[in-house]
């Protein structure tokens, strides 16, 4: 696979955008950038966890995603998730004051689904992956 859209070269990213990212995530390391029309997306590690942050062209944090362990899933979200199958992986998506959870589950027949739930455990989306 070619991931040439990820830019390790910070020269193509405005310096203030990189500084804003580091203000939000001061321990970020191994930062790789992707520039879209009006947004900048950074893939990086912090405290040995992979994160993806999206900033607008003013350097404001739009959202960020963080890989989380099964034991970091809130109980109410986990209870709803287990009704659908075994948890394979989970990502917390933070935007504004809200948090959603993107969870890959595997059913007994080994079919995998992507679930998106809100912080109250309400299923917002389910699709086969």
N, C-alpha and C positions, 0 to 999 in steps of 0.2 A: 504494500500500500504506500501511496505517496502522500505525505502530510506536508507538502510544500506550502500550504496555506498558513501553517503555523510559523510565525516569524520569531526566531530566537534573537535576531538582530534588532535591538531596541532602537536603532537609528530611524526606522520607519514609523515608530510610535512617538508621538510628542512627549517630550520629557515630563511635562506636568501630568500627563495621564499615568505614566509609570510612577511618579511621585504620589499621586492620589491613591493608586492601588496599594502602594507600600504604607500609606497612612491608614488605610482600612485593614490591611493585613501585613503588619510590620515584620513578621517572621517568614514571609513568602520567599521561597527559593525555586530555582529552575523554572523561571517564568517564560512561557511561550505565548506569543501574541497572535491574534487573528483580528484584522480590521474589516468590519463590514461598512455599509454606507455611513451611518451615523453612530455606530457603536464600536467599542473595542472589547474584545473578549480575551481574557488571560487565563491560561491553564497553568497551574502551579501547585506546589506542595507547601504545606505548613504543618509543622508538628507531625510529619510522616503521614499526612492525609492529603489526598488529591482534592483540589478545589477548582472551580471554574467561576470567574467573576465577570460580569458584564457591566461596563461603564459607558455612559453617553459621552458625546464629544465635549461636554463641559467638565468631565471627570466625576460626575455624580454616579454613585453605585445604583444600578438598576436592579440587579439581582445577583445572587451567587448560589452555587450548588456545591454541596459537600458530600463526599462518600461517607456513609455512616455504618457502624457495625449493627448487627441485629439487636444487641442489648441497648443501643442508643435510640431505638424506635420507641416513641411514646406508647405506653401500655394500651391506650384506647385505639391507636392506629394499628398496633400489632394484633389486637384481638380481631379486628375487622379483616386484616390481611390474612390471618391464618384460616379464615373461613374459605378462602379461595385456593390455598395450597401452601407449599413450603417456601419460605423466603430464601431467595438465592442472593440477592444484593439489594441495597437501599441507598437512596440519595435524598438528602434534605434540600429543598429549594426555598431559599429565603428571599422575599421581595416585600419591601415596605415592612409592615408589622406582621405580615402573614408568613406561614410556613406550610409548604405542601411536601408530600413524600412521594417519590417515584420509586416503586418497589417492583422488582422482578420476582415472580413466583413460579414454582413448578408444580403442576398438578400430578396426581398419582399416575396418569398415563404419560408423564414426562413432557407434556405440552407446557410451554412457557407463556406467561402473560405479563404485560406491563400494567401495573395498577398505579393510579394517581389518587391520593387521598389528601383531604385537608387535615388540619391539626386536631379536628374533632373526630377523626376516623370515618368521615363521610366519603364514600367512593365517588370520585368525580369522573373517572375514566377507566376503562378496562379494554385492552386490546392484545391480540395474540402477537408474539414476537418470534 
